[in-house]
């Protein structure tokens, strides 16, 4: 866990914690974050921070009943609220179009518009723009404003909301196009054919992107999302051209009709946004430092990164990509990344790490695995780190551990092999209270994160 005396960089703050009480002093609090990784055999007493009796601390009563808490912070999380806003707005227009009627061309424009938003919300430059604006908020601004901006990582709700809405619109489009074809109106067989194939692909993407399926079969999700997505975009081009051709005015050339149609330009832009990261695909040299039989640290010098950045790496660029938080150190060019066996490297690849790795796109902001180290090194705000796990020095080596302790001398590294598994809720609460923290950032697996966030 890391706690800060002044507001943390916005993109590092989990501002969604529902029941974080104020400190006894009543003064403004800052940010706290937690690693649940591997830790060293290090007694917290050596740094003058005592946790004696923390298990006997009494947690404050929750300020809202369980039903309200569940509705507010779980069922209606910001991600779902953004999804809901996009989806409900689309469905309101959807119902209006169903009532008053609309031709296939009008419905096709809405389908393309939703797909356009869904694709753009996953574009590196667009994501960085959102984070740049959110992080530009001065630390003097009220906490409630920074709390909202700190949830910028929830913009994925716009992506998924637009994607699902576009699929629903495509169902209506396909039905309307079929109706027009039967009535021998403007729609042609190729238009209907492409519409149904694209619909099948989008439904497949949604099924594989369902959270449980995505978590349990991540590699399958990656491959299907990419290959089915590319195929869908290619067929959307065919669909748009055929639709424009079906509706073009008598005597108007297809080329003239295409350049005057908004869907053409939307598809052109979204296609360029998909291609752009791949234009930056390259195989870069990497220097590997084997930390243990569990993990390796890769050093890159092809680009400089900032705290909060992640990069995409692969050993098989067509089928498998994984995002890793970058570790940037002030005054040092390039960046490093710690990759463990749990993060797609097997024992052989750690023992004999690659000399080159494929990278794609640009460094991008986001909440990724272990993003705390570069924030600690940056020293922009006072930080209190709590790292609970077994034997960090054996796992990650003295160099990384010592550099973190040097940057944040008051770090608390709780060795579970020496002290046993702690009560993370009470341990985190003790640190928040003593450090007078303003927010808590948790970097851990989902069950433990939810346990600490919700005080369960």
C-alpha positions in Angstrom: 0.0 0.0 0.0 1.2 3.5 -0.8 0.0 6.6 1.0 0.6 10.2 0.0 0.6 13.4 2.0 -0.6 15.4 -1.0 -2.9 14.4 -3.8 -1.5 11.6 -5.9 -1.2 11.8 -9.7 -4.8 11.4 -10.8 -4.2 8.4 -13.0 -2.8 6.5 -10.1 -5.6 7.0 -7.6 -8.4 4.6 -7.0 -10.9 7.2 -6.1 -13.8 4.7 -5.9 -13.3 3.6 -2.3 -16.7 4.0 -0.7 -16.0 3.9 3.1 -12.7 5.6 3.6 -13.0 7.6 6.9 -11.2 10.8 7.6 -8.3 10.7 10.0 -8.8 11.7 13.6 -7.2 15.0 12.8 -9.9 15.8 10.3 -7.4 17.3 7.9 -7.4 16.5 4.2 -6.0 13.1 3.4 -4.1 11.9 0.4 -3.5 8.7 -1.4 -2.6 5.2 -0.4 -1.8 2.2 -2.5 -1.1 -1.4 -1.9 1.1 -4.1 -3.6 0.1 -7.6 -3.0 3.2 -9.0 -4.7 6.3 -10.5 -3.2 8.0 -8.9 -0.2 11.2 -9.1 1.7 11.9 -10.3 5.3 11.8 -6.9 6.7 10.5 -5.9 10.1 8.3 -2.7 10.1 9.8 -1.9 13.5 13.1 -1.0 11.9 11.6 2.1 10.3 9.9 3.3 13.4 6.4 2.3 12.3 4.7 0.1 14.8 1.8 -2.2 13.9 1.6 -3.7 17.4 -2.0 -4.5 18.1 -3.4 -3.4 14.7 -5.6 -6.5 14.6 -7.4 -5.2 17.7 -8.2 -1.9 16.0 -11.9 -1.3 15.7 -13.1 -0.4 12.2 -15.7 2.4 12.0 -19.3 1.5 11.2 -20.2 1.8 7.5 -22.2 5.0 6.8 -24.7 3.4 4.5 -26.8 0.2 4.6 -25.5 -2.8 2.5 -28.2 -2.4 -0.2 -27.3 1.2 -0.9 -23.5 0.5 -0.8 -24.0 -2.4 -3.3 -26.1 -0.3 -5.6 -23.8 2.7 -5.5 -20.4 1.1 -5.6 -20.8 -2.2 -7.3 -24.0 -2.5 -9.4 -23.7 1.2 -10.4 -20.0 1.6 -10.6 -18.8 4.4 -12.8 -17.9 2.0 -15.6 -21.4 0.7 -15.6 -22.9 4.2 -15.3 -21.0 5.3 -18.4 -22.1 2.1 -20.1 -25.6 2.8 -19.0 -25.6 6.4 -20.2 -24.4 5.4 -23.7 -26.7 2.4 -23.9 -29.8 4.1 -22.6 -29.3 7.1 -24.8 -29.0 4.8 -27.8 -32.1 2.9 -26.8 -34.1 6.0 -26.4 -33.3 7.0 -30.0 -33.7 3.4 -31.0 -37.3 3.4 -29.8 -38.0 6.7 -31.4 -36.8 5.3 -34.8 -38.9 2.2 -34.3 -42.0 4.3 -33.7 -41.6 6.8 -36.5 -39.7 4.5 -38.9 -36.4 4.9 -40.6 -34.8 3.6 -43.8 -31.7 1.3 -43.9 -29.4 4.2 -44.8 -30.4 6.2 -41.7 -30.0 3.2 -39.5 -26.6 2.4 -41.1 -25.3 5.8 -40.2 -26.1 5.2 -36.5 -24.5 1.7 -36.6 -21.3 3.1 -38.0 -21.3 6.0 -35.6 -21.4 3.6 -32.6 -18.7 1.4 -34.0 -16.6 4.5 -34.6 -16.9 5.6 -30.9 -16.2 2.0 -29.7 -13.0 1.8 -31.7 -11.8 5.3 -31.0 -12.2 4.8 -27.2 -9.5 2.1 -27.4 -7.1 4.2 -29.5 -3.8 5.1 -27.7 -3.8 8.8 -28.5 -7.5 9.1 -27.5 -6.8 7.3 -24.2 -3.7 9.5 -23.5 -5.8 12.6 -24.2 -8.4 11.6 -21.6 -5.7 10.9 -19.0 -3.8 14.1 -19.9 -6.9 16.2 -19.3 -7.8 14.4 -16.1 -4.2 14.7 -14.7 -4.0 18.4 -15.5 -6.2 19.2 -12.5 -4.2 21.1 -9.9 -3.7 19.5 -6.5 -5.3 22.5 -4.9 -8.7 21.6 -6.4 -11.3 20.1 -4.0 -11.1 16.4 -3.4 -14.6 15.7 -4.8 -13.5 17.0 -8.2 -10.2 15.1 -8.2 -12.1 12.1 -7.0 -14.2 12.2 -10.1 -11.2 12.8 -12.4 -9.4 10.0 -10.7 -11.9 7.5 -12.2 -10.8 8.3 -15.7 -9.8 4.6 -16.1 -13.5 3.8 -16.3 -13.8 5.3 -19.8 -13.9 1.7 -21.0 -17.7 1.9 -20.2 -18.0 4.2 -23.2 -16.2 1.7 -25.4 -18.4 -1.3 -24.4 -21.6 0.8 -24.3 -21.0 1.9 -27.9 -20.1 -1.5 -29.1 -23.2 -3.2 -27.6 -25.4 -0.3 -28.8 -24.0 -0.6 -32.3 -24.7 -4.3 -32.3 -28.4 -3.7 -31.3 -28.7 -1.1 -34.0 -27.2 -3.5 -36.5 -29.9 -6.0 -35.6 -32.6 -3.3 -36.5 -30.6 -2.4 -39.6 -30.5 -6.0 -40.8 -34.2 -6.4 -40.2 -35.0 -3.2 -42.0 -32.7 -4.0 -44.9 -34.3 -7.4 -45.3 -37.7 -5.8 -45.3 -36.6 -3.4 -48.0 -35.2 -6.2 -50.1 -38.3 -8.2 -49.9 -40.3 -5.2 -51.0 -37.9 -4.8 -53.9 -36.8 -1.3 -52.7 -33.2 -0.1 -52.7 -31.4 -2.8 -50.8 -29.3 -5.4 -52.7 -28.3 -9.0 -51.8 -24.6 -8.0 -51.1 -25.7 -5.4 -48.6 -27.9 -7.9 -46.6 -25.2 -10.6 -46.8 -22.5 -8.3 -45.4 -24.9 -7.0 -42.7 -25.6 -10.5 -41.3 -21.9 -11.6 -41.4 -20.9 -8.4 -39.5 -23.7 -9.0 -37.0 -22.5 -12.5 -36.4 -18.9 -11.3 -35.9 -20.0 -8.6 -33.4 -22.1 -11.0 -31.4 -19.1 -13.3 -31.3 -16.8 -10.5 -30.0 -19.3 -9.6 -27.3 -19.6 -13.2 -26.1 -15.9 -13.6 -25.8 -15.5 -10.2 -24.2 -17.9 -11.1 -21.4 -15.9 -10.4 -18.2 -15.9 -14.0 -16.9 -15.1 -15.5 -20.3 -12.4 -12.8 -20.8 -10.8 -13.6 -17.5 -10.9 -17.4 -17.7 -9.8 -17.5 -21.4 -7.8 -14.4 -21.9 -5.7 -15.6 -24.8 -8.9 -16.7 -26.6 -10.4 -13.3 -26.0 -7.3 -11.6 -27.4 -7.3 -13.6 -30.6 -11.0 -13.5 -31.2 -11.2 -9.8 -30.4 -8.4 -8.9 -32.8 -9.1 -11.3 -35.7 -12.9 -11.0 -35.6 -12.6 -7.3 -35.1 -10.3 -6.9 -38.2 -12.6 -9.0 -40.2 -15.7 -7.1 -39.1 -14.0 -3.7 -40.0 -13.1 -5.0 -43.5 -16.7 -6.2 -44.0 -18.1 -2.9 -42.7 -16.2 -1.3 -45.5 -18.0 -3.6 -48.0 -21.3 -3.0 -46.2 -20.9 0.8 -46.3 -19.9 0.9 -50.0 -22.8 -1.4 -51.0 -25.3 0.6 -48.9 -24.1 3.9 -50.4 -24.4 2.3 -53.9 -27.9 1.2 -53.2 -29.1 4.6 -52.1 -27.1 6.9 -54.5 -29.1 9.2 -56.7 -29.7 8.4 -60.4 -26.9 9.7 -62.5 -24.6 10.1 -59.5 -21.3 8.3 -59.6 -20.4 5.9 -56.9 -17.2 7.8 -56.1 -19.1 11.0 -55.7 -21.7 9.4 -53.5 -19.0 7.8 -51.3 -17.1 11.0 -50.6 -20.3 12.8 -49.7 -21.4 10.1 -47.2 -20.5 10.6 -43.5 -20.2 6.8 -42.9 -17.4 6.6 -45.3 -15.3 9.1 -43.4 -16.1 7.6 -40.1 -15.0 4.2 -41.3 -11.9 5.7 -42.8 -10.9 7.4 -39.5 -11.6 4.3 -37.4 -9.6 2.1 -39.8 -6.7 4.5 -39.6 -6.9 4.4 -35.8 -6.7 0.6 -35.9 -3.8 0.6 -38.3 -1.8 3.3 -36.6 -0.4 1.3 -33.6 0.6 -1.5 -36.1 2.6 1.0 -38.1 4.7 1.3 -35.0 5.2 -2.4 -34.7 8.9 -3.2 -34.2 11.2 -5.7 -32.7 13.4 -3.9 -30.2 16.5 -5.0 -28.3 16.0 -5.8 -24.6 18.4 -6.3 -21.8 17.2 -8.9 -19.3 18.0 -9.1 -15.7 16.9 -12.4 -14.2 15.6 -11.7 -10.7 14.7 -15.2 -9.8 13.1 -18.3 -11.2 9.8 -16.5 -10.8 10.4 -13.2 -12.7 12.7 -11.2 -14.9 13.2 -7.5 -15.4 13.4 -6.2 -19.0 15.2 -2.9 -19.8 14.4 -0.9 -22.9 15.9 2.2 -24.4 13.8 2.8 -27.5 11.5 5.3 -25.8 11.1 7.2 -22.5 8.0 6.7 -20.4 6.2 8.5 -17.5 4.6 7.2 -14.3 1.3 5.4 -15.2 2.4 4.3 -18.7 2.1 0.8 -19.9 3.5 -0.7 -23.1 2.4 -3.8 -25.1 4.8 -6.6 -25.6 4.7 -9.9 -27.4 6.8 -12.9 -28.5 4.1 -13.8 -31.0 2.8 -10.5 -32.4 -0.1 -11.9 -34.5 -1.8 -13.9 -31.7 -0.7 -12.7 -28.3 -0.1 -9.3 -26.7 0.2 -8.4 -23.0 0.4 -5.0 -21.4 3.0 -4.2 -18.7 3.4 -1.2 -16.5 6.6 0.6 -17.2 9.1 1.6 -14.5 10.7 4.9 -15.3 13.4 6.4 -13.1 14.1 10.1 -13.1 17.3 11.0 -14.9 17.6 7.6 -16.6 16.6 7.1 -20.3 14.3 4.3 -21.3 12.3 2.2 -19.0 12.0 -1.3 -17.5 9.3 -3.8 -16.8 9.1 -6.7 -14.4 7.5 -9.8 -15.9 6.7 -12.9 -13.9 5.7 -16.4 -14.7 2.2 -15.5 -13.9 2.4 -12.9 -16.6 2.9 -15.2 -19.6 6.5 -16.2 -19.3 7.4 -19.8 -18.6 10.4 -21.1 -16.6 12.5 -21.6 -19.7 11.9 -18.1 -21.0 12.9 -16.6 -17.6 16.0 -18.8 -17.4 16.9 -17.9 -21.0 15.2 -14.6 -21.7 14.8 -13.2 -25.2 17.2 -10.7 -26.6 14.5 -8.9 -28.6 10.8 -8.4 -28.0 8.0 -7.1 -30.2 6.4 -3.8 -29.1 3.4 -2.0 -30.6 2.0 1.5 -30.5 3.1 4.2 -28.0 3.3 4.2 -24.2 -0.2 4.6 -23.0 -1.7 5.6 -19.7 -3.8 3.2 -17.8 -4.3 1.2 -14.6 -2.0 -1.8 -15.1 -0.3 -4.5 -13.0 2.0 -2.9 -10.4 2.1 0.7 -11.6 3.3 2.0 -8.2 7.1 1.8 -8.7 7.5 4.7 -11.1 5.3 6.9 -8.9 7.5 6.0 -5.9 10.7 6.8 -8.0 9.2 10.1 -9.2 9.0 11.5 -5.7 6.4 14.1 -6.7 4.4 13.5 -3.5 5.2 11.9 -0.2 4.4 8.2 -0.5 3.8 5.4 2.1 4.1 2.0 0.6 2.8 -1.2 2.2 3.9 -4.3 0.4 2.6 -7.6 1.7 3.9 -11.0 0.4 6.6 -13.6 0.9 10.3 -13.1 0.4 10.6 -10.2 -2.0 14.4 -10.1 -2.1 14.5 -13.7 -3.1 11.9 -13.1 -5.8 12.7 -9.6 -7.1 16.3 -9.1 -6.0 18.1 -6.6 -3.8 18.5 -3.9 -6.5 14.7 -3.3 -7.1 13.8 -3.6 -3.4 16.7 -1.2 -2.3 15.8 1.3 -5.0 12.2 1.4 -3.7 13.3 1.7 -0.1 15.7 4.5 -1.0 13.0 6.4 -2.8 10.4 5.8 -0.1 12.4 5.2 3.2 9.2 4.8 5.3 8.0 1.9 3.2 6.5 -1.0 5.1 7.2 -4.4 3.6 5.3 -7.1 5.4 6.7 -10.6 5.0 3.9 -13.1 5.3 6.3 -16.0 5.7 7.6 -14.3 8.9 4.6 -12.6 10.3 1.8 -14.7 8.7 -1.1 -13.4 6.6 -2.3 -10.1 8.0 -5.8 -8.7 8.3 -5.5 -6.5 5.2 -8.6 -4.5 6.0 -7.3 -3.5 9.4 -3.7 -3.2 8.3 -4.7 -0.8 5.5 -6.9 1.2 7.8 -4.2 1.6 10.3 -1.8 3.0 7.6 -4.5 5.2 6.2 -5.2 6.7 9.6 -1.6 7.1 10.7 -0.4 8.5 7.4 -3.5 10.8 7.1 -4.1 9.4 3.6 -6.5 11.0 1.1 -7.1 8.0 -1.2 -6.1 4.4 -1.5 -4.7 2.7 -4.6 -4.8 -1.1 -4.5 -2.7 -3.2 -6.8 -3.7 -6.8 -6.2 -6.0 -9.6 -7.4 -9.7 -8.9 -7.6 -10.8 -10.8 -4.5 -8.3 -9.1 -2.1 -8.9 -5.7 -3.8 -12.7 -6.0 -3.2 -12.1 -7.2 0.4 -10.1 -4.1 1.3 -12.1 -1.6 -0.7 -15.4 -2.8 0.8 -14.1 -3.6 4.2 -15.3 -7.2 4.1 
